Amino acid sequence: AASAFDIETSQRCFREFPGRCVETNPILGQRRPRGYAVNEAFDFALAFGMHRARARSRVWWTPQIVPEAEHVALGIRNLRAHLTPMKCATSANITICSGGALQF
């Protein structure tokens, strides 16, 4: 669920703020199907590894917390994209903007 939250809020940011939201992970790209495929494959591999570790450890579930918390934090950041101000300067008919692009 956290992965879907992150992907959907990223897609919303790409759609509502074109040019302001940039995916910096080259594996994910900016397309929804690719994001789901990569994230779900990673989640499945992590769950499979943790299932195997369950027999050896009482804290087998802890490595799953980090990526889930990361997805939630990034999803919240995606929702706040409109709050990040862009700083633009114009000189000699050239406008340069910085500070407003959100990179995931």
Order of alpha helices (4+ residues) and beta strands (2+ residues): alpha-beta-alpha-alpha-beta-beta-beta
